């Protein structure tokens, strides 16, 4: 069943509105030390053909042996997607020729996949949430890699990826815009990372997407789709859909028809180009692999895996909203990456969670983004940030001093308490000392005193001057109270 059209996402054409319909096939490399049917290493970045067993190279007489850890990872993924786990599944041979496919076929799953229908709840940038259906998840082996730029007249083949386990996660055609698609892949990657079933590193090729795009008039039958192969960045996914949808609309409005085909996205030009006509399932001559028995396990096996699943992003978000009183937006930002959520929880423990969230999202994440770092490489630890918040809560430092202290800890490290002591950064709470500064500023600005008495908002200028004169160390609340008393406000 197709998701209903969301009218805000229609594309304007020359002769009216169009709706883009998107389905995705995400290929996620299974987190496992060895390949799906051999013991060869899956480590990224080895010398060409250094992680290849006789099975991966399809030497005569070599037989595949299933890697149980990959099976477990697929089941965990299915459970994380609220999907049906099929207790019996079948491996098939998908027959096609490619130079980096040494067997002449790929071992995959077709009619009987390991995981059936599920769903992903996606939060969109405009605050709306949509449910995207999952059609299936199946296990398959990756192909090798052809290298065309190593020699002027020959192509080289690197089989290090050959036989690496992939989960193909197939969505239903429920996506209706580039933003939908980008948010879906971001959420899917987050779930996989929480589960530990795929590291989600798109730049290393361990998560990549085939994007199926078609357009239609709202309410009309589905149009002819084109598949954009191997898009390896969330930003590129959005750009590819935007270009492809517009390309198809232009063709249809000119009276042409869409040819079902496979296309590639060129990030440099920001456009898709034809690669080959799209194959149908019958073109691959699928049949059950005679070297592999059907894969069977019982419900107890699934239940044991389910019992040890971690708390997933949606569950964590609900807990952050109900338990910590965070806004849905702040909770959503914090649970996007498991490491960020864990960091926040460590900072918030025993402290004001809303203030902790504000510092993690704005000060810390803002600085990390600026420097292109992730939270795992943050120079400021959760303990250090928590101590800074304690110093604010105790009244030892002001919010302004806290930001200066954060910068020192970021650049130099150290115990925030010791830094405050050694550098004389404590907030001045001595009313006598603050009163002296207040009196000097009031005496030196009689015109502004008169203005403040008739316009109470002008008191802000005096607060700023006192804070400036005290080097930001005066207690802002004490300054406000003294000024109001002396101005008769």
Buried (B, 14 or more C-beta within 10 A) or exposed (E): EEBEBBEEBBBEBEEEEBBBBBBBBBBBBBBBEBBBBBEBBBEBEEEBBEBBBEBBBBEEEBEBEBBEBBBBBBBBBBBBBBBEBBEEBBBBBBBEEEEBBBBEBBBBBBEBBBBBBBBBEBBBEEEEEBEBBBBBBBBBBBBBBEBEEEEEEEEBBBBBBBBBBBBBBBBBBBBBBBBBBBBBBBBBBBBBBBBBBBBBBBEEBBBBBBBBBBBBBEEEEEBBBBBBBEBBBBEBBBBBBBBBBBBBBEBBEEEEEBEBBBBBBBEEEEBBEEBEEBBEEEEBEBEBBEEBEEBEBEEEBBEEBBEEBEEBBBEBBBBBBEEBEBEBEBBBBBBBBBEBBBBBBBBBEEBBBBBBBBBBBEBBBEBBEEEEEEBEEBBBBBEBBBBBBBBBEEEBBBEBBBBBBBEBBBEEEEEBBEBBEEEEBBBBBEEEBBBEBBEEBBEEBEEBBEBBEEEEEBBEBBBEBBBEBBEBBBBBEBBBEBBBEBBEE
